[in-house]
Each structure stands twice: as structure tokens, then as C-alpha cells.
């Protein structure tokens, strides 16, 4: 869905998975600094919005997702995954219950597949699943923001800020009173700085939760059965994940950032060395310079200098080997 905020002065449209909202509004670093200081907002209206209502909503979701849901109090934010039978991540849901409905925002374009799965699992449970993307827009207020939230708006509050499920018709009026707007590139830079993985960026078709540090935040280890739990339990109790997420400080002298999928190798082996992983997200940060997240093989030494394509990279541990 194309955001009306693309008509704001200086708006440059985002591309790829984030098409439909602004990449930036003319000054990437200014927008990052504003978010870091707790001012402004980010238009995430391209994200899918799914609502689950009904008396059985929490107990039913508890059976399907990786998170403990049965005792989720109204207003408390959480996140959860839906896994394949083999434990691979298929969906990531960012959730809050308002006392009557569980609201979730998901990656752009994934809501239809998610809803099809949920509908197939309803059976005799008293639940209703709805795609509310056309009616509600996700807006992010950064941590520290003192901006007033419009009355009646569902809020998902986390240490990283507040996600608002704002009526889509109110998006332009909200922007006029809660600016300045920051683009998705500023939001992504702070996400990478915080080592937070994103579905389809830090994950691929074989990613398991342990590899990207989602045990605890999105996967509850003390709950009943759900699809893919056997893999989660086996890796947690008996083994180690094959890959691990790392944070990279990139050589600032390079003009171009390495793109998603750029091979990561040991610096000592050079560009012809064996590929040990790949870049997932690379960004320019207003204080740290060029940084990235990457998935590498678990046995890559934690102190080894790396190279991402042709760009030198120093790694920091996110997921322990």
C-alpha cells in the first residue's frame, strides 16, 4: 500500500520490501538523530495488520505460536514466531492484546499467507481472524518520545518505542501534529544498531530461532507443543545452531554498502576464500558509520577479521557460538 506521507516535502520512496513508504525525507542522519533523541515518528503503514478476536483468541494462539499467550495481560507487548514442522521461521508477529482483540503487525505482504494458515487452524475455537491492513496503519514512536497518542488507538509499547495501530484515515493528520517524519532507513539503522533481526532480512528458508537470537524474546521455552517445537528443544538441550548472527563494523572508506546476500569470508583468505556467511542488512549509522548484520557459520572464530564482499569488517558477537 502506498502511503499518503510520500507527498511530504523531501520524501524519497523506499524500494524492495519496504516499497510504499519513504526511505527518507532528505536528511538520513538528521532523521536518525531525531529518533535517537526520542522525537518524530516513522511511517510503517506498509506493514500488514492482522486482528484476532473472540473468547478463545489467547488460548488458541498459544497452540500455534512460539510465545506463551494464555496469560498475556491487556496492553503488554510481545512477539512470536510461527515455525515450519522442521523448526524454520515462517512468520514473525509483533503482538498486543487490547482486552478484546489481539493486534499484530507483520512484514509487508505476508499477511495473506499468515491468515490462510490461521484460518486453516481454527477448527471449533471461538476466534475470528481479519486482515485489517486497509483500515489501520502502523506508526512507530521512538523510545523516549513524549508525543501524545490519539484517544482509542491501540499501542504496543516496547523498550525500542511504541507501535501505534492508527486508523489509516488519520495518518496524514497524525503526521501534521507529530513530526518530523523519519524514513525507514533511519528506523533500520537503529534496528541494526540494536541487533534486532527482521524476517526476510536476517532470516532465510532454513533459519531457526537460535541462529538470530530470538530465544526468550519471541520463543518461550516453558510452554506446550507447537509446530516446530521439537527442533527448538533439541537444539536448546542437545546442540548448537549451525549459524549465528553477528554485528559488523564496516570499512568506512568504501563508497557502496554491501547488499543483502553479499558473501562474508575470512579476511586472511581474501575474496577467493570459502564463503562463511552473508550480509543480511547493511546501513549507514549517524554515529557508528557503516554497520551491518550478517549470518555466519557457528565455528567462525569470534575475533577473526572478516571481509564482506570487498569491504573489510570487524565482528561483534550477537549470538554466542
ABEGO torsion letter per residue (X at the ends): XBBAAAABBGBBBBBEAABGBBABAGBAAAAAAAAAAGBEBBBAAABBBBBBBEAAAAAAAAAABABBAAABBBGBBBBBBBBBAAGBBABBBBBBBAGABBBBBBBBGAAAAAAAAAAAAAEABBBBBBBAAAABBBBBBBBGBABBBBBGBBBBBBAAEBBBBBBAAAAAAAAAAAOBBBBAAAAAAAAAAAGBBBBGAABBAABBAAAAGABGAABBABBBBBBGAAAAAAAAAABBBABBBBBBBBBAABABBBBBGBBBBBAAAEAABBBAEBBABBBBBAAAEBBBBBBBBAABBAABBBBBEABBBBBBBABBX
